[in-house]
Amino acid sequence: MITTACSQTTVSKQESDPHSFHGNIGAAAYRIDVPAHWNGTLFLYSHGYVAPGSVGQAQGAPTTQASDWLQNNRYAAAGSAYSSSGWALEDAFKDQIALLDYFTKHVGKPKRVIAWGVSLGGIITAGLVQLYPNRFAAAMPLCGVLAGGIATWNTELDAAYAFKTLLAPSSALQLVHITDGAANLQLAEQIFNAAVATPRGRARLAMVGALIDLPGWFDPTQPEPAAADFVAQAQAQATWESRVDFPFAFQYRADIEARAGGNPSWNSGVDYGRLLQSAPGRNEVTALYSVAGLDVNADIRALDAGATIKADPAAASYLNRYISFDGNLSVPMLSMHTTGDGLVIPPNESAYGQVVGGAGKQDMLRQVFVHRAGHCAFTTAETIAAFQVLVKRLDTGRWDGAALQPEALNAAASSLGASANQIFGRTFDPSFITFQPAAYPRPFAKGSAIPA
């Protein structure tokens, strides 16, 4: 294996030895892995969210096993660490295209490039094929933020707003124009700890979760709570809120506001009663409110009455550019999501499917689901099983409907062996399932009007 810090060597795909390159293009670190006898296909990987101020790592794949599988099957892999952290889409798009150009110059022009990525890397993947359709042959976003930037941060605002309005309306908790993210998060955690200790607080936390379709399942090593086990579901939602979602709602929003030059989100005119009625968790909220002696309608009235937050137009326009989706999908895309994802909720898939269908490009898109709690909680085997379906679509020019069935995907994942089906330190059965996520709570397609 040849490793160079910043190689200028051109590598032919006929080379008999694998090569690995790493270095920097501007401020962005990169990694390139070229297998022996490269087959001409490049997987361009986009990594997930890195907390503002932290340093991301350049990766060519989400796991070592996935990287090894690509190498063993003669696929090249490359990935950028991006020039910045946080909501780094503007930089990521430029950095990934710069890496693709570098690869073409120093390794060779790929026969085809497949964009793929996880979480924030999923929205980057979908953004790359929207912005640069001629550079890619296919795309595979995993647990992707496919509702787009405006929809995502509007939904995050809904949760933060409901949390403050129902549990600490007179507190100093900041929802927008956050001045000290760390202190703001600490205050939110204090409010949460007081709320979760009482039945009334737990009921209202369930309302917060229902408004943004948080799943009632957190731990993938434990069975999913029963459909009528509202207490267990509420506990899982509260765990998603406090351990996973709160940093985005109350701290990392400061990063997007700094990038955008203001607040890009709004809730003016939102009908929170309508959101609750369309939420899968509405029966849970009703039951828990009844036990706690609370009036659901009174809380909805309070939410509707105070929904007056407006976006700064220039900031909303920034977030619309980085990025909202127009649905004009010109290459095959296979997306994958877990059913119990409380950070990037499964309705992201509904939002993306809706805009793609609206553009008449539905034949380009297929979506598969793994029945498991967790964000991006896929085994390497499940990821490879989906890979193989997407590559077959490219090779044949059509989707293999039989191969997309859960039974076939599970069999393909099982055939890769127990070690490839491990995650969280244990072996899982492959868990593809037929699943239809709920509608996204507050969708926003590119071209939609931003309220004044």
N, C-alpha and C positions, 0 to 999 in steps of 0.2 A: 504494500500500500504506500503510495506516494502522497505526502501531505505537504502543502506549501502554504505559507502565510498569505501570499498575494501572488499567485503564479501567473506568469505570462505565457506559459506553455500551452500550445494547442494540442488537444488530445483527440485522436481519431477514434471513432466508434469501433474500429477494428482492433484496437489495443487489446492484448490478451490479459493484461493485469488491470484490476480496478484502481481507480484514482479518486482521491478526495482532495478538495480545495477549500480553503477558508481564508477569509481576509475581510477587508472593508471596501465598500463602494461609498465614498463620502462618509457619512456618519453611521451607515448601516452595515453591521456585520453580516456576512453571508456564509453559507455552506453549500458545497456542490459535491455530490457523490456520483461517480460514473462507474458502472459495473464493467467487468470484462465482457467484450463483445456486445456493447450497448446496442439495443434493438431500435434505437431512434426515437423512442417515446420518453418524454420528460414529464415528471410529476412536479409541479411548482407548488410548494406547500406554504400556507399562511398560518402562522401560529396564533394563539388566542390572546386575550387581554392580559396586559402586564400593568400592574398598578403604577400610577403616575410616580415618577421618580425612581422606579426600579429599572433594572437592566434586563432586557430580554435576551434569550439565547437563539442563535441561528440554528434552525432545524430543517432537515429534509423530510421528516415524517414525525407523527405524534409519538411513536414508540420505537424502541430499538428493534423489536420483532417486526414491525411494519417496514422499517428501513431494510432489515435483512431480507424480507420477502421481496421487496422491490429489487434489491441487488441480485438475489438469486434468480429472479425472473427477467433480468437484463434490462430493467428500467432505470433510467437516471433520475436522480432526485435533487432538488435544490430548494433553498428557502432563505429568506432575509429575516433579520431580527428587527427591522424598521429603524428609522432614524430617531424615533421618540417612543415613549410609552404612553399609556392611557388610551383615549379614543383616537388612535393614531392612523385613521384611515387615509387622510390626505397624504401622509408620508408613506404609508404602506403601499398605496397604488404606485407611486413614483418609484419606490425602492424595489418592488417586485418586478416592474417592467425594466428597470435598470439592470437587475440581476438576469433577467431573461436575455437582454441584449448582451451582457457580459458572457453568458453561457454560449450564445450563438457565436461570438467572436473567438472565444478561447477553447471551447469544446467542439462545437459544430452546430449547424442549424438542425434543430429537431424536426423529425417528420411530423410530429404532432406534440402538442403540449396540453396536459390535463391539469387544470387548476383545482386545488383542493385545500381544505383548511378546517380548523375546529373553532367553534364559538365565535369570537370576534373575527377569527380567520375565515369563518363561514361567510360573514357579510363581506369580507374583503374578497373572497373567492367569487361570490355573485357579482360584486362590484367590478372586478377585473373583467369578467366576460361581458358585462354591460358596457363598460367604457372602452374596452379594447377587444371587440369580438373577433377581429381578424387574427389575433395572436394565439387563440386557443381553439382546441378541438372539442373539449368537453369540460365539465365542472362537477365537483363533488363536495358540496358544503356539508360538514358534519356538525350537528347541534348548532346550526348557524343562526345569526341574528337577522333572519330573513324578512322581518317586518320592516326593516330599514331604520335609519337613525331617528327621524322625527317620531315615528310610532313608538319606538323603544323608549325614548326618553320621556314622551308624554305618558306612557303607561307607568314608568317609574315615578313620575310626578304624581299620578293618581294615587299610588300606594302611599307615598310620603305624605300627601295632602290628607288622605283619609286617616292615616296614623296620627298626625298632629291634631286634626279637627276633632276626632272622637276620643282621643286619650290625653291630650295635653294642649288644649287650644290656647291657653294663656302663656305657654312656655316660650322661650327664646329660640326654639328650634327653627332653623332656616330651611326653607324649601327651595328657594332659588336665590341667586346672587349670594352664594355662600362665601363667607369671608375667611373662615377657618374650618376646613373640612374635618380635621382630626377632632377638634373640640365639638363640632356639630354632631359627628358620629357618636362621640362619648355621651352627649346629652341624649341622643336617640336611644342608646343602650340603657341608660338609666330609666327612661320612660318605659321602655319595653319591660325591664325587670320588675317594675312596679305593676305593670298591667298584667303580666303573665301569672302573677300570684293570686289573682281574683277571678271568679267566674265572669264578672262583667268585663274585665279587661280581656280575658281569653275570647269571649264572644266578639268583642270589637276587633281583636286581632284577626279573628276568622273573617270578619267583614273586609278588612284590609286585604287578606289573601284572596277572597272571592272576587273582588273587583278587578284583580289582575290575573285570575285563573291559576293561582298557585296550586300545584298538585298536593294532594293529601298523603304523600309518600315521600319519605326523605332517605331512609336507610336501605340501600340495595341488598344488604345482607339479611334483611328481615322481610317477611311477606308483606305485600300491599295490604293496608287496612281494609276491612270489609266495607262495602258500599254504605252501610248504615252506621258504621262506627265513627260518628262525627267527632267524638272526643279525640280519638287517635289521629284522625285527619287534621284536626285543628292543631294538635301538637306538632305534627310534621310541618304544617304550613308556618307555624311560629318559628320552628327551627330554620326553615328556609329564610324567613325574614331576618332573623337576628344573626345567623352565621354567614349568610351568603349575600342577600340582597341589600341589606342596610348600607354597606360601604359604598355601593353605587348610588343609592338614593340620597345619602346624607354627606358623603365625603367626595367621591369621584366626580360628582356633578360639577364640582369646582373646576375640574380639568376641562370638561367640555365647554363650560362657560368661558374659560380663559381662551380656548382655541377659537370659539365662535364670536367672541367679543360681546357676550351678553347671554341672557337667558333664552334658549331656543325652544322652550316648552310652554304649553298653555293648558288651562282647564276651563277657561271661560266658556259658558254655554254647555258644558258637559252635563248630561242627564245621568246622575249616578243611580237613580232608580232603574233606568233602562239597563245600565251595565250590570246591576245585580240580577235583574230578571233574566238576562241572557247568560249569566255565569253558571257553570256546572256546579258550583258550590253553594247555590242559593238555598237549598234545603238544609244544608249544614248550618248556615247562618241563622235561618229561621228557628231551627231546633235549639241552638245554643243561646240565642237571644231569649227564647221562651224560658229556658232553665234559669237564666240570669235575671229574669224580670225586666228585660229591656224592650223598648219599642223600636222595631226595625224602621218603621216609617218615620219616626221622629229623627232618627239618625240620618236617614236619607235626606230629609228636609234640611237638616243642618249642613250636610255636604253640598246640596244644591245651592243653598243660600250663600255659601261662602266661596263658590267656584268662580273666582274673578281674576285668576292669574293670567296675564297676557304675555306672549312672547315678544322679545325684541326682534323686529322683522329681519334685520341683517343677520342676527344670530340664527334664526330659523332657516334663513336662506343658506347659510353655511352648512347647517346640518342636513338640509335637503340635498346639497351637493355631495356630502360625504356621509351617508348616501341614502337616497330613497330609490325605489325600484319602479321601472316603467313596464316591466313584464315582457319587453321585446327580446325574448330569449332566442338566440340564434344558433346555439350549440346544445347538444344533449346535456342535461343535468340530472344527476341522481343525488338527491339529498337524503340524509338519514338523521333521525332524532330519537331520543329515548322518550317514552311516554310519561315519565316522572321527573322531568327536568324543571326545577323551580328557579333557575337563573335565566335561561333562555327558554321560555315556555313553549310547549309543542304548538300552540296556535300561531307561532311564527311561520310554520309550514302552511297553514291556512291562508295567512296574509300573502305569502309569496305565490301560492297557487292561484289565489284570486286575481292578482295582477297579471300573471302569466296567461290565465284563461281569458281575462279581459282583452289581452292583446292578440288573442287567437293563436298562441304558441304552446298550447297545452300538450301537444304531441312531443314537444322537446323535453318535458319534465316528468320525472317519476320520483315518488317519495316513499321511503320505507321507514318502518318504526320498530324499535326494540323495546320490549316491555320490561322496563327496569327503572328504578329510581336513580337519580343522579344526573349531573350535568356532564355531557360527553362520556357517559359511562358505558362505552362500547368495549368489547374485547377486540384484540387484534384480529381474531378469526372473523368476527362479524364485519369488521371494516374490510378485510380482504374479500369476503364473500360479496360485498357490495361492489368493490373494485372490479371484480371479475365480470359482473353484469354490465357495468358501464363500458369496460373495454370491449366486451362482446357487441355492445350497441355500436361502437365505433367500427369494429371489424366487419359487421354485417349490414350496417345501415338501418337496423330496426331493433326495437326493444324485444327481448325474449320474454313474453308474458309469463310463461311457465317458470322461468328462472327467477322472476320477481316475486313469486308466491312465497309466503313465509316458510312453508314446509321445505321448499327447495333451497332457500337461503340458509335455513337452519341446518339442513343436511350438508351444504357446502362448507359452512363454518365448522360443523362437527368433524368433517373429514380432515381438517387441519391439525387435529390432535388436542390433547388436554392442555398443553402448555400455552397454546395460542388462544385458549378460551379462559385464561386467567385474568382477573382484575381484582383490585382490593385484596390481594393476597389469597384468593381462593378461586376455585374453578367453578364457572357458571355454565349451565346449559345455554346454547344459543337461543335467543328469545325474540326473534322476529315475530311480529304479530300484525294482523289486519287491524288498522286503527284509523279513526277519523277524528282529528283534533277539533276542538271547538273553534268558533270564529275568533279572530284576534280582537281583543276588547276595543282598541282604538286604532284601526288601520289607517295608513296614510300612504297613498301611492304618489309617485313623482308626477307633478303636474296638478295635484290637488291644491286648492286655495289655502293659504295660510291666513288665519283670521287677523284682522287689523287690530 
